[in-house]
Amino acid sequence: ENFAGNYARKIDLMTAGKGVYLLTVSNGKHQSVKKVIVF
């Protein structure tokens, strides 16, 4: 099956310490890395 479209998922970073994190999202074929800054 092909699942095209937009998907959302909330991630709670309230317990994460201050800093810069790399968030990796993968679906098995493709991968995306985003920088997240917690201050």
mmCIF entry with sequence, helices, sheets and N, C-alpha, C, O atoms, coordinates in Angstrom:
data_MODEL
# 
_entry.id   MODEL 
# 
_entity.id                         1 
_entity.type                       polymer 
_entity.pdbx_number_of_molecules   1 
# 
_entity_poly.entity_id                      1 
_entity_poly.type                           'polypeptide(L)' 
_entity_poly.nstd_linkage                   no 
_entity_poly.nstd_monomer                   no 
_entity_poly.pdbx_seq_one_letter_code       ENFAGNYARKIDLMTAGKGVYLLTVSNGKHQSVKKVIVF 
_entity_poly.pdbx_seq_one_letter_code_can   ENFAGNYARKIDLMTAGKGVYLLTVSNGKHQSVKKVIVF 
_entity_poly.pdbx_strand_id                 A 
# 
loop_
_entity_poly_seq.entity_id 
_entity_poly_seq.num 
_entity_poly_seq.mon_id 
_entity_poly_seq.hetero 
1 1  GLU n 
1 2  ASN n 
1 3  PHE n 
1 4  ALA n 
1 5  GLY n 
1 6  ASN n 
1 7  TYR n 
1 8  ALA n 
1 9  ARG n 
1 10 LYS n 
1 11 ILE n 
1 12 ASP n 
1 13 LEU n 
1 14 MET n 
1 15 THR n 
1 16 ALA n 
1 17 GLY n 
1 18 LYS n 
1 19 GLY n 
1 20 VAL n 
1 21 TYR n 
1 22 LEU n 
1 23 LEU n 
1 24 THR n 
1 25 VAL n 
1 26 SER n 
1 27 ASN n 
1 28 GLY n 
1 29 LYS n 
1 30 HIS n 
1 31 GLN n 
1 32 SER n 
1 33 VAL n 
1 34 LYS n 
1 35 LYS n 
1 36 VAL n 
1 37 ILE n 
1 38 VAL n 
1 39 PHE n 
# 
_struct_asym.id          A 
_struct_asym.entity_id   1 
# 
_struct_sheet.id               AA1 
_struct_sheet.type             ? 
_struct_sheet.number_strands   2 
_struct_sheet.details          ? 
# 
_struct_sheet_order.sheet_id     AA1 
_struct_sheet_order.range_id_1   1 
_struct_sheet_order.range_id_2   2 
_struct_sheet_order.offset       ? 
_struct_sheet_order.sense        anti-parallel 
# 
loop_
_struct_sheet_range.sheet_id 
_struct_sheet_range.id 
_struct_sheet_range.beg_label_comp_id 
_struct_sheet_range.beg_label_asym_id 
_struct_sheet_range.beg_label_seq_id 
_struct_sheet_range.pdbx_beg_PDB_ins_code 
_struct_sheet_range.end_label_comp_id 
_struct_sheet_range.end_label_asym_id 
_struct_sheet_range.end_label_seq_id 
_struct_sheet_range.pdbx_end_PDB_ins_code 
_struct_sheet_range.beg_auth_comp_id 
_struct_sheet_range.beg_auth_asym_id 
_struct_sheet_range.beg_auth_seq_id 
_struct_sheet_range.end_auth_comp_id 
_struct_sheet_range.end_auth_asym_id 
_struct_sheet_range.end_auth_seq_id 
AA1 1 GLY A 19 ? SER A 26 ? GLY A 19 SER A 26 
AA1 2 GLN A 31 ? VAL A 38 ? GLN A 31 VAL A 38 
# 
loop_
_atom_site.group_PDB 
_atom_site.id 
_atom_site.type_symbol 
_atom_site.label_atom_id 
_atom_site.label_alt_id 
_atom_site.label_comp_id 
_atom_site.label_asym_id 
_atom_site.label_entity_id 
_atom_site.label_seq_id 
_atom_site.pdbx_PDB_ins_code 
_atom_site.Cartn_x 
_atom_site.Cartn_y 
_atom_site.Cartn_z 
_atom_site.occupancy 
_atom_site.B_iso_or_equiv 
_atom_site.pdbx_formal_charge 
_atom_site.auth_seq_id 
_atom_site.auth_comp_id 
_atom_site.auth_asym_id 
_atom_site.auth_atom_id 
_atom_site.pdbx_PDB_model_num 
ATOM 1   N N  . GLU A 1 1  ? 0.830  -1.182 0.000  1.00 0.00 ? 1  GLU A N  1 
ATOM 2   C CA . GLU A 1 1  ? 0.000  0.000  0.000  1.00 0.00 ? 1  GLU A CA 1 
ATOM 3   C C  . GLU A 1 1  ? 0.873  1.243  0.000  1.00 0.00 ? 1  GLU A C  1 
ATOM 4   O O  . GLU A 1 1  ? 1.992  1.234  0.514  1.00 0.00 ? 1  GLU A O  1 
ATOM 5   N N  . ASN A 1 2  ? 0.351  2.304  -0.579 1.00 0.00 ? 2  ASN A N  1 
ATOM 6   C CA . ASN A 1 2  ? 1.049  3.583  -0.627 1.00 0.00 ? 2  ASN A CA 1 
ATOM 7   C C  . ASN A 1 2  ? 0.316  4.569  0.274  1.00 0.00 ? 2  ASN A C  1 
ATOM 8   O O  . ASN A 1 2  ? -0.861 4.854  0.051  1.00 0.00 ? 2  ASN A O  1 
ATOM 9   N N  . PHE A 1 3  ? 0.991  5.083  1.273  1.00 0.00 ? 3  PHE A N  1 
ATOM 10  C CA . PHE A 1 3  ? 0.398  6.039  2.202  1.00 0.00 ? 3  PHE A CA 1 
ATOM 11  C C  . PHE A 1 3  ? 1.018  7.406  1.971  1.00 0.00 ? 3  PHE A C  1 
ATOM 12  O O  . PHE A 1 3  ? 1.998  7.760  2.627  1.00 0.00 ? 3  PHE A O  1 
ATOM 13  N N  . ALA A 1 4  ? 0.470  8.165  1.064  1.00 0.00 ? 4  ALA A N  1 
ATOM 14  C CA . ALA A 1 4  ? 0.961  9.514  0.786  1.00 0.00 ? 4  ALA A CA 1 
ATOM 15  C C  . ALA A 1 4  ? 0.198  10.509 1.645  1.00 0.00 ? 4  ALA A C  1 
ATOM 16  O O  . ALA A 1 4  ? -0.970 10.295 1.970  1.00 0.00 ? 4  ALA A O  1 
ATOM 17  N N  . GLY A 1 5  ? 0.865  11.599 2.011  1.00 0.00 ? 5  GLY A N  1 
ATOM 18  C CA . GLY A 1 5  ? 0.179  12.629 2.779  1.00 0.00 ? 5  GLY A CA 1 
ATOM 19  C C  . GLY A 1 5  ? 1.038  13.165 3.903  1.00 0.00 ? 5  GLY A C  1 
ATOM 20  O O  . GLY A 1 5  ? 2.240  12.907 3.972  1.00 0.00 ? 5  GLY A O  1 
ATOM 21  N N  . ASN A 1 6  ? 0.403  13.912 4.776  1.00 0.00 ? 6  ASN A N  1 
ATOM 22  C CA . ASN A 1 6  ? 1.085  14.506 5.920  1.00 0.00 ? 6  ASN A CA 1 
ATOM 23  C C  . ASN A 1 6  ? 0.726  13.739 7.181  1.00 0.00 ? 6  ASN A C  1 
ATOM 24  O O  . ASN A 1 6  ? -0.425 13.345 7.374  1.00 0.00 ? 6  ASN A O  1 
ATOM 25  N N  . TYR A 1 7  ? 1.697  13.534 8.019  1.00 0.00 ? 7  TYR A N  1 
ATOM 26  C CA . TYR A 1 7  ? 1.492  12.836 9.276  1.00 0.00 ? 7  TYR A CA 1 
ATOM 27  C C  . TYR A 1 7  ? 2.111  13.667 10.389 1.00 0.00 ? 7  TYR A C  1 
ATOM 28  O O  . TYR A 1 7  ? 3.116  14.344 10.174 1.00 0.00 ? 7  TYR A O  1 
ATOM 29  N N  . ALA A 1 8  ? 1.527  13.622 11.560 1.00 0.00 ? 8  ALA A N  1 
ATOM 30  C CA . ALA A 1 8  ? 2.037  14.410 12.687 1.00 0.00 ? 8  ALA A CA 1 
ATOM 31  C C  . ALA A 1 8  ? 2.121  13.539 13.931 1.00 0.00 ? 8  ALA A C  1 
ATOM 32  O O  . ALA A 1 8  ? 1.293  12.657 14.159 1.00 0.00 ? 8  ALA A O  1 
ATOM 33  N N  . ARG A 1 9  ? 3.137  13.813 14.717 1.00 0.00 ? 9  ARG A N  1 
ATOM 34  C CA . ARG A 1 9  ? 3.295  13.138 16.001 1.00 0.00 ? 9  ARG A CA 1 
ATOM 35  C C  . ARG A 1 9  ? 3.968  14.109 16.954 1.00 0.00 ? 9  ARG A C  1 
ATOM 36  O O  . ARG A 1 9  ? 4.998  14.694 16.620 1.00 0.00 ? 9  ARG A O  1 
ATOM 37  N N  . LYS A 1 10 ? 3.400  14.281 18.122 1.00 0.00 ? 10 LYS A N  1 
ATOM 38  C CA . LYS A 1 10 ? 3.970  15.194 19.108 1.00 0.00 ? 10 LYS A CA 1 
ATOM 39  C C  . LYS A 1 10 ? 5.047  14.474 19.912 1.00 0.00 ? 10 LYS A C  1 
ATOM 40  O O  . LYS A 1 10 ? 4.907  13.304 20.268 1.00 0.00 ? 10 LYS A O  1 
ATOM 41  N N  . ILE A 1 11 ? 6.117  15.201 20.184 1.00 0.00 ? 11 ILE A N  1 
ATOM 42  C CA . ILE A 1 11 ? 7.210  14.680 20.994 1.00 0.00 ? 11 ILE A CA 1 
ATOM 43  C C  . ILE A 1 11 ? 7.391  15.621 22.172 1.00 0.00 ? 11 ILE A C  1 
ATOM 44  O O  . ILE A 1 11 ? 7.622  16.815 21.981 1.00 0.00 ? 11 ILE A O  1 
ATOM 45  N N  . ASP A 1 12 ? 7.289  15.099 23.387 1.00 0.00 ? 12 ASP A N  1 
ATOM 46  C CA . ASP A 1 12 ? 7.418  15.914 24.595 1.00 0.00 ? 12 ASP A CA 1 
ATOM 47  C C  . ASP A 1 12 ? 8.891  16.032 24.970 1.00 0.00 ? 12 ASP A C  1 
ATOM 48  O O  . ASP A 1 12 ? 9.527  15.047 25.347 1.00 0.00 ? 12 ASP A O  1 
ATOM 49  N N  . LEU A 1 13 ? 9.424  17.242 24.864 1.00 0.00 ? 13 LEU A N  1 
ATOM 50  C CA . LEU A 1 13 ? 10.819 17.485 25.214 1.00 0.00 ? 13 LEU A CA 1 
ATOM 51  C C  . LEU A 1 13 ? 10.953 18.242 26.531 1.00 0.00 ? 13 LEU A C  1 
ATOM 52  O O  . LEU A 1 13 ? 12.015 18.792 26.821 1.00 0.00 ? 13 LEU A O  1 
ATOM 53  N N  . MET A 1 14 ? 9.895  18.277 27.329 1.00 0.00 ? 14 MET A N  1 
ATOM 54  C CA . MET A 1 14 ? 9.925  19.006 28.598 1.00 0.00 ? 14 MET A CA 1 
ATOM 55  C C  . MET A 1 14 ? 10.960 18.424 29.561 1.00 0.00 ? 14 MET A C  1 
ATOM 56  O O  . MET A 1 14 ? 11.514 19.155 30.382 1.00 0.00 ? 14 MET A O  1 
ATOM 57  N N  . THR A 1 15 ? 11.224 17.136 29.473 1.00 0.00 ? 15 THR A N  1 
ATOM 58  C CA . THR A 1 15 ? 12.194 16.517 30.379 1.00 0.00 ? 15 THR A CA 1 
ATOM 59  C C  . THR A 1 15 ? 13.601 16.492 29.791 1.00 0.00 ? 15 THR A C  1 
ATOM 60  O O  . THR A 1 15 ? 14.545 16.085 30.469 1.00 0.00 ? 15 THR A O  1 
ATOM 61  N N  . ALA A 1 16 ? 13.751 16.917 28.552 1.00 0.00 ? 16 ALA A N  1 
ATOM 62  C CA . ALA A 1 16 ? 15.076 16.950 27.924 1.00 0.00 ? 16 ALA A CA 1 
ATOM 63  C C  . ALA A 1 16 ? 15.864 18.137 28.464 1.00 0.00 ? 16 ALA A C  1 
ATOM 64  O O  . ALA A 1 16 ? 15.306 19.206 28.709 1.00 0.00 ? 16 ALA A O  1 
ATOM 65  N N  . GLY A 1 17 ? 17.132 17.945 28.640 1.00 0.00 ? 17 GLY A N  1 
ATOM 66  C CA . GLY A 1 17 ? 17.980 19.040 29.090 1.00 0.00 ? 17 GLY A CA 1 
ATOM 67  C C  . GLY A 1 17 ? 18.184 20.047 27.969 1.00 0.00 ? 17 GLY A C  1 
ATOM 68  O O  . GLY A 1 17 ? 17.926 19.757 26.801 1.00 0.00 ? 17 GLY A O  1 
ATOM 69  N N  . LYS A 1 18 ? 18.650 21.231 28.340 1.00 0.00 ? 18 LYS A N  1 
ATOM 70  C CA . LYS A 1 18 ? 18.928 22.258 27.341 1.00 0.00 ? 18 LYS A CA 1 
ATOM 71  C C  . LYS A 1 18 ? 20.021 21.763 26.410 1.00 0.00 ? 18 LYS A C  1 
ATOM 72  O O  . LYS A 1 18 ? 20.968 21.104 26.839 1.00 0.00 ? 18 LYS A O  1 
ATOM 73  N N  . GLY A 1 19 ? 19.881 22.083 25.142 1.00 0.00 ? 19 GLY A N  1 
ATOM 74  C CA . GLY A 1 19 ? 20.902 21.685 24.186 1.00 0.00 ? 19 GLY A CA 1 
ATOM 75  C C  . GLY A 1 19 ? 20.361 21.593 22.779 1.00 0.00 ? 19 GLY A C  1 
ATOM 76  O O  . GLY A 1 19 ? 19.216 21.953 22.504 1.00 0.00 ? 19 GLY A O  1 
ATOM 77  N N  . VAL A 1 20 ? 21.206 21.105 21.899 1.00 0.00 ? 20 VAL A N  1 
ATOM 78  C CA . VAL A 1 20 ? 20.860 20.919 20.492 1.00 0.00 ? 20 VAL A CA 1 
ATOM 79  C C  . VAL A 1 20 ? 20.753 19.418 20.239 1.00 0.00 ? 20 VAL A C  1 
ATOM 80  O O  . VAL A 1 20 ? 21.664 18.657 20.564 1.00 0.00 ? 20 VAL A O  1 
ATOM 81  N N  . TYR A 1 21 ? 19.642 19.005 19.661 1.00 0.00 ? 21 TYR A N  1 
ATOM 82  C CA . TYR A 1 21 ? 19.391 17.600 19.382 1.00 0.00 ? 21 TYR A CA 1 
ATOM 83  C C  . TYR A 1 21 ? 19.155 17.417 17.892 1.00 0.00 ? 21 TYR A C  1 
ATOM 84  O O  . TYR A 1 21 ? 18.687 18.332 17.215 1.00 0.00 ? 21 TYR A O  1 
ATOM 85  N N  . LEU A 1 22 ? 19.481 16.237 17.385 1.00 0.00 ? 22 LEU A N  1 
ATOM 86  C CA . LEU A 1 22 ? 19.167 15.886 16.007 1.00 0.00 ? 22 LEU A CA 1 
ATOM 87  C C  . LEU A 1 22 ? 18.038 14.866 16.034 1.00 0.00 ? 22 LEU A C  1 
ATOM 88  O O  . LEU A 1 22 ? 18.166 13.802 16.641 1.00 0.00 ? 22 LEU A O  1 
ATOM 89  N N  . LEU A 1 23 ? 16.941 15.193 15.377 1.00 0.00 ? 23 LEU A N  1 
ATOM 90  C CA . LEU A 1 23 ? 15.766 14.331 15.312 1.00 0.00 ? 23 LEU A CA 1 
ATOM 91  C C  . LEU A 1 23 ? 15.772 13.625 13.960 1.00 0.00 ? 23 LEU A C  1 
ATOM 92  O O  . LEU A 1 23 ? 15.732 14.272 12.914 1.00 0.00 ? 23 LEU A O  1 
ATOM 93  N N  . THR A 1 24 ? 15.822 12.312 13.988 1.00 0.00 ? 24 THR A N  1 
ATOM 94  C CA . THR A 1 24 ? 15.842 11.526 12.758 1.00 0.00 ? 24 THR A CA 1 
ATOM 95  C C  . THR A 1 24 ? 14.495 10.843 12.570 1.00 0.00 ? 24 THR A C  1 
ATOM 96  O O  . THR A 1 24 ? 14.009 10.150 13.465 1.00 0.00 ? 24 THR A O  1 
ATOM 97  N N  . VAL A 1 25 ? 13.895 11.043 11.399 1.00 0.00 ? 25 VAL A N  1 
ATOM 98  C CA . VAL A 1 25 ? 12.625 10.413 11.052 1.00 0.00 ? 25 VAL A CA 1 
ATOM 99  C C  . VAL A 1 25 ? 12.869 9.554  9.821  1.00 0.00 ? 25 VAL A C  1 
ATOM 100 O O  . VAL A 1 25 ? 13.422 10.020 8.826  1.00 0.00 ? 25 VAL A O  1 
ATOM 101 N N  . SER A 1 26 ? 12.454 8.301  9.897  1.00 0.00 ? 26 SER A N  1 
ATOM 102 C CA . SER A 1 26 ? 12.692 7.376  8.797  1.00 0.00 ? 26 SER A CA 1 
ATOM 103 C C  . SER A 1 26 ? 11.447 6.535  8.546  1.00 0.00 ? 26 SER A C  1 
ATOM 104 O O  . SER A 1 26 ? 10.720 6.182  9.474  1.00 0.00 ? 26 SER A O  1 
ATOM 105 N N  . ASN A 1 27 ? 11.215 6.221  7.271  1.00 0.00 ? 27 ASN A N  1 
ATOM 106 C CA . ASN A 1 27 ? 10.101 5.342  6.936  1.00 0.00 ? 27 ASN A CA 1 
ATOM 107 C C  . ASN A 1 27 ? 10.594 4.039  6.318  1.00 0.00 ? 27 ASN A C  1 
ATOM 108 O O  . ASN A 1 27 ? 9.811  3.285  5.740  1.00 0.00 ? 27 ASN A O  1 
ATOM 109 N N  . GLY A 1 28 ? 11.884 3.776  6.439  1.00 0.00 ? 28 GLY A N  1 
ATOM 110 C CA . GLY A 1 28 ? 12.443 2.559  5.868  1.00 0.00 ? 28 GLY A CA 1 
ATOM 111 C C  . GLY A 1 28 ? 13.156 2.818  4.558  1.00 0.00 ? 28 GLY A C  1 
ATOM 112 O O  . GLY A 1 28 ? 14.210 2.235  4.304  1.00 0.00 ? 28 GLY A O  1 
ATOM 113 N N  . LYS A 1 29 ? 12.600 3.684  3.719  1.00 0.00 ? 29 LYS A N  1 
ATOM 114 C CA . LYS A 1 29 ? 13.216 4.032  2.440  1.00 0.00 ? 29 LYS A CA 1 
ATOM 115 C C  . LYS A 1 29 ? 13.892 5.393  2.493  1.00 0.00 ? 29 LYS A C  1 
ATOM 116 O O  . LYS A 1 29 ? 14.977 5.578  1.941  1.00 0.00 ? 29 LYS A O  1 
ATOM 117 N N  . HIS A 1 30 ? 13.257 6.329  3.147  1.00 0.00 ? 30 HIS A N  1 
ATOM 118 C CA . HIS A 1 30 ? 13.754 7.699  3.203  1.00 0.00 ? 30 HIS A CA 1 
ATOM 119 C C  . HIS A 1 30 ? 14.010 8.106  4.647  1.00 0.00 ? 30 HIS A C  1 
ATOM 120 O O  . HIS A 1 30 ? 13.392 7.595  5.580  1.00 0.00 ? 30 HIS A O  1 
ATOM 121 N N  . GLN A 1 31 ? 14.941 9.039  4.798  1.00 0.00 ? 31 GLN A N  1 
ATOM 122 C CA . GLN A 1 31 ? 15.296 9.508  6.131  1.00 0.00 ? 31 GLN A CA 1 
ATOM 123 C C  . GLN A 1 31 ? 15.446 11.020 6.101  1.00 0.00 ? 31 GLN A C  1 
ATOM 124 O O  . GLN A 1 31 ? 15.961 11.581 5.135  1.00 0.00 ? 31 GLN A O  1 
ATOM 125 N N  . SER A 1 32 ? 14.996 11.673 7.158  1.00 0.00 ? 32 SER A N  1 
ATOM 126 C CA . SER A 1 32 ? 15.114 13.123 7.288  1.00 0.00 ? 32 SER A CA 1 
ATOM 127 C C  . SER A 1 32 ? 15.669 13.432 8.672  1.00 0.00 ? 32 SER A C  1 
ATOM 128 O O  . SER A 1 32 ? 15.243 12.839 9.663  1.00 0.00 ? 32 SER A O  1 
ATOM 129 N N  . VAL A 1 33 ? 16.623 14.365 8.740  1.00 0.00 ? 33 VAL A N  1 
ATOM 130 C CA . VAL A 1 33 ? 17.225 14.762 10.007 1.00 0.00 ? 33 VAL A CA 1 
ATOM 131 C C  . VAL A 1 33 ? 16.960 16.247 10.211 1.00 0.00 ? 33 VAL A C  1 
ATOM 132 O O  . VAL A 1 33 ? 17.231 17.061 9.328  1.00 0.00 ? 33 VAL A O  1 
ATOM 133 N N  . LYS A 1 34 ? 16.433 16.596 11.376 1.00 0.00 ? 34 LYS A N  1 
ATOM 134 C CA . LYS A 1 34 ? 16.139 17.988 11.712 1.00 0.00 ? 34 LYS A CA 1 
ATOM 135 C C  . LYS A 1 34 ? 16.833 18.346 13.014 1.00 0.00 ? 34 LYS A C  1 
ATOM 136 O O  . LYS A 1 34 ? 16.946 17.516 13.917 1.00 0.00 ? 34 LYS A O  1 
ATOM 137 N N  . LYS A 1 35 ? 17.293 19.576 13.105 1.00 0.00 ? 35 LYS A N  1 
ATOM 138 C CA . LYS A 1 35 ? 17.918 20.074 14.327 1.00 0.00 ? 35 LYS A CA 1 
ATOM 139 C C  . LYS A 1 35 ? 16.838 20.667 15.224 1.00 0.00 ? 35 LYS A C  1 
ATOM 140 O O  . LYS A 1 35 ? 16.010 21.458 14.772 1.00 0.00 ? 35 LYS A O  1 
ATOM 141 N N  . VAL A 1 36 ? 16.851 20.279 16.500 1.00 0.00 ? 36 VAL A N  1 
ATOM 142 C CA . VAL A 1 36 ? 15.901 20.783 17.486 1.00 0.00 ? 36 VAL A CA 1 
ATOM 143 C C  . VAL A 1 36 ? 16.709 21.427 18.607 1.00 0.00 ? 36 VAL A C  1 
ATOM 144 O O  . VAL A 1 36 ? 17.628 20.813 19.149 1.00 0.00 ? 36 VAL A O  1 
ATOM 145 N N  . ILE A 1 37 ? 16.362 22.670 18.952 1.00 0.00 ? 37 ILE A N  1 
ATOM 146 C CA . ILE A 1 37 ? 17.063 23.386 20.013 1.00 0.00 ? 37 ILE A CA 1 
ATOM 147 C C  . ILE A 1 37 ? 16.128 23.523 21.209 1.00 0.00 ? 37 ILE A C  1 
ATOM 148 O O  . ILE A 1 37 ? 15.024 24.051 21.084 1.00 0.00 ? 37 ILE A O  1 
ATOM 149 N N  . VAL A 1 38 ? 16.578 23.042 22.376 1.00 0.00 ? 38 VAL A N  1 
ATOM 150 C CA . VAL A 1 38 ? 15.819 23.153 23.621 1.00 0.00 ? 38 VAL A CA 1 
ATOM 151 C C  . VAL A 1 38 ? 16.536 24.176 24.486 1.00 0.00 ? 38 VAL A C  1 
ATOM 152 O O  . VAL A 1 38 ? 17.718 24.021 24.793 1.00 0.00 ? 38 VAL A O  1 
ATOM 153 N N  . PHE A 1 39 ? 15.805 25.238 24.885 1.00 0.00 ? 39 PHE A N  1 
ATOM 154 C CA . PHE A 1 39 ? 16.427 26.275 25.723 1.00 0.00 ? 39 PHE A CA 1 
ATOM 155 C C  . PHE A 1 39 ? 15.541 26.653 26.877 1.00 0.00 ? 39 PHE A C  1 
ATOM 156 O O  . PHE A 1 39 ? 15.907 27.509 27.682 1.00 0.00 ? 39 PHE A O  1 
# 
